[in-house]
């Protein structure tokens, strides 16, 4: 069943059901049984590749408990690598790092050098998302060397995908293509949801001006997503199409693709991917000169990246938000209004602002209404964009200090 999935064959519901039944009946298996060869593990991997993360988590959790009970150290590193990658996709990065570290420790202590690259690559992926670039690169380089030494091509592909993602996160598109172009040639791309490098390669190719190849990869990703009914593939393919259409000046096509991507995200429990799509939507709206809509999307992306703890991507969103400020800040705010505006830009709620300033929530609401009117903005996100784009010398944040000099 797993082999068919890797070859790009759609997995039928009855196959998953049989695997679930077989896994539930696995209590009588001998102690020497390896979890990695059992139906529960295969079912978990297929569910994970199918974007059904909650169900996959339950499968892997059961495998993990049984593996610990049986002392099956041979299965733990790879199982923990899968759990780590799943939690990374789901936005649970602390849990993802813990699983990966445990996998690395077990592999090292049990002298499983051939399996060590799996959890090491997963840990590199988490650290890359968290912006720990040096650590991520170090882990990836070591994992790649070990995978090459053992001739483990699937793990080599995973590590190259991590290195490509790091480069895309830094905006180093030549380096990204150097890593990911190797994968695009080697991979059959029948099952793009296993090694999820293709959207990063498309972005890199677009930035390098290789639009024809980028469009070919985008069509392939969309076609496979449709054939396999994979929301991740469909969402990222639509996001890539939006980016390419926007670059070509097809703003309406780009906006339609963004809408399609966001519709797919509604059934995709991957917040980081949603943040990337919102970032693309903001760029699309900005290209179409819809500055308010662009600021709204950039603000939403920024909120996701900040909540997840993705500083490199939060910085991207913050730069875009700042550049999209629709107008310079008008003068005329009172000192109190400056203070309220600064707290709004920090993401504070009206209730929190009221508590900080020792005023009522109704008074805050009144100030917010007057601030919006004076600055010509329509949302808190747009207000934040205006303030972020305004040099400190204008005095917008000077008024954020109260009588005691507290910057708020």
Buried (B, 14 or more C-beta within 10 A) or exposed (E): BBEBBBEBBEBEEEBBEBBBEBBEEBEEEEEEBEBBEBBBBBBBBBBBBBBBBEBBBBBBEBBBEBBEEBEBBBBBBBBBBBBBBBBBBBBBBEBBBBBBBBBBBBBBEBEBEBBBBBBBBBBBBBBBBBBBBEBBBBBBBBBBEBBBEBEBEEBBBBBBBBBBBBBBBBEBBEBBBBBBBBBBEEBEBBBBBBBBBBBBBBBBBBBBEBBEBBBBBBEBBBBBBEEBEBBBBBBBBBBBBBBBBBBEEBBEBBBBBBEBBBEBBEEBBBBBBBBBBBBBBBBBBBBBEBBBBBBBBBBBBBBBBBEBEBBBBBBBBBEBBBBBBBEEBEEEBEBBBBBBBBBBBBBBEBEBBBEBBEBEBEBBEEBBEBBBEBBEBEEBBBBBBBBBBBEEEEBBBBBBBBEEEEEB
